[in-house]
Amino acid sequence: MHTLGRIIGIGTMAAAAFTLVACGSDDKASSSPSSSSAPSVTKVTTPAQGGPSVSKGRECTAEDIGVSGDFGTAPKITLPDNCDPPKKLITKDLIQGTGPGAASGQQLTMNYALVTWSNGQKKDSSFDRGTPFQLTLGGGQVIPGWDQGLIGVQQGSRRLLIVPPDLGYGASGRSGIAPNETLVFVTDAVSVGK
């Protein structure tokens, strides 16, 4: 039975590769490597923009994400093309704040920028609107990736959140965000209240 699964899997990958070669691609932002430099295939997935994708062989970490800009200014977020989106929530304080860390039930005022993993495009930014976002942490007012990822954030912190689809908008997506999309947020904790 295990051998049959391998044969079916290999056949599926071969059919997908043939389809890509036969149909060509006009996607200028494709993250798939060219056939001359393709790594060994370890996994085939279906990314948000559709079509098969070859695994890069490792999951990205917070260190793979480029973020520039100071607290209070709109960040520039650069996503890597040499690793796969992580399957678990990743948080990293880029700038350390002060005071007690946020706990469930506390009021937060946050600025944020959102970039989608599949295409590296900015989809939303409170920095651009000039109005921070207020929420009650753990109150279900935001995606689970925020309710979990902002625990412990201190006032004045800039925190990176890499949110997998199951803690974001999931299989349904939302307006402007494809189903099963990995989300990358850079958040600034303007205030951590009681």
URTAWO-V642135 format. One record per residue. N is the residue number from 1. PHI is phi as a letter, one per 40 degrees, with the letter a starting at -180 (none if undefined). PSI is psi as a letter, one per 20 degrees, with the letter a starting at -180 (* if undefined). D_CENTER is the distance of its C-alpha to the mean C-alpha in whole Angstrom. Layout:
n=[N;N]
phi=[PHI;PHI]
psi=[PSI;PSI]
d_center=[D_CENTER;D_CENTER]
This chain:
n=[1;2;3;4;5;6;7;8;9;10;11;12;13;14;15;16;17;18;19;20;21;22;23;24;25;26;27;28;29;30;31;32;33;34;35;36;37;38;39;40;41;42;43;44;45;46;47;48;49;50;51;52;53;54;55;56;57;58;59;60;61;62;63;64;65;66;67;68;69;70;71;72;73;74;75;76;77;78;79;80;81;82;83;84;85;86;87;88;89;90;91;92;93;94;95;96;97;98;99;100;101;102;103;104;105;106;107;108;109;110;111;112;113;114;115;116;117;118;119;120;121;122;123;124;125;126;127;128;129;130;131;132;133;134;135;136;137;138;139;140;141;142;143;144;145;146;147;148;149;150;151;152;153;154;155;156;157;158;159;160;161;162;163;164;165;166;167;168;169;170;171;172;173;174;175;176;177;178;179;180;181;182;183;184;185;186;187;188;189;190;191;192;193;194]
phi=[none;c;c;c;c;c;c;c;c;c;c;c;c;c;c;c;c;c;c;c;c;c;c;g;a;b;c;c;c;c;c;c;c;c;c;c;b;c;c;c;c;b;a;b;b;b;c;d;c;g;g;c;b;c;c;c;g;a;c;c;b;d;c;c;c;c;b;b;h;c;d;g;b;c;c;b;b;b;c;c;b;b;a;c;c;c;c;b;c;b;b;a;c;c;b;c;c;b;g;c;c;c;b;d;g;c;c;b;b;b;b;a;b;b;b;c;c;c;b;g;c;c;b;a;a;c;d;c;c;g;b;c;b;b;a;b;c;g;c;g;c;b;c;d;c;c;d;c;c;c;d;g;c;b;d;g;c;b;b;c;b;b;b;c;d;c;b;b;b;g;c;c;g;a;d;g;b;c;d;f;c;c;b;b;b;b;b;b;c;c;a;b;b;c]
psi=[h;g;g;g;g;g;g;g;g;g;h;g;g;g;g;g;g;g;g;g;g;h;h;r;p;j;o;h;k;p;j;p;q;r;h;h;k;p;r;q;p;h;q;p;r;o;r;h;i;q;r;q;p;p;q;i;i;q;q;q;r;h;i;i;p;p;p;q;q;r;p;i;q;p;q;p;p;p;q;r;j;j;r;q;q;q;i;q;p;p;q;p;o;h;p;p;a;r;a;q;q;q;r;p;i;q;p;q;o;q;q;q;p;p;p;p;g;h;i;j;q;p;h;q;o;h;g;h;h;j;o;r;p;q;r;o;p;j;j;j;i;r;q;h;h;g;h;g;i;i;p;i;q;q;p;i;q;o;p;p;p;o;o;r;h;i;j;d;j;b;i;h;b;r;o;i;p;q;q;k;p;p;p;o;q;p;q;p;n;g;q;o;a;*]
d_center=[36;33;34;34;31;30;32;30;27;29;30;27;25;29;29;25;26;29;28;25;28;31;29;27;24;24;20;20;17;17;15;18;20;24;26;28;25;23;23;24;23;21;19;19;16;15;12;12;14;17;19;18;16;18;16;16;17;15;12;10;11;10;13;12;10;13;13;17;19;21;20;21;21;18;15;15;11;11;9;11;13;14;12;10;7;8;9;10;9;9;11;13;16;16;19;22;23;26;28;27;24;22;23;23;25;25;25;22;22;18;17;14;12;9;7;6;5;8;10;9;11;11;12;13;15;18;19;20;22;23;23;21;20;22;21;22;20;20;22;20;19;16;13;13;10;12;16;15;13;15;18;20;19;22;23;23;20;16;14;10;8;5;5;6;8;11;10;9;11;12;14;16;13;15;16;14;11;12;12;10;7;3;3;4;7;11;13;17;19;22;24;24;27;29]
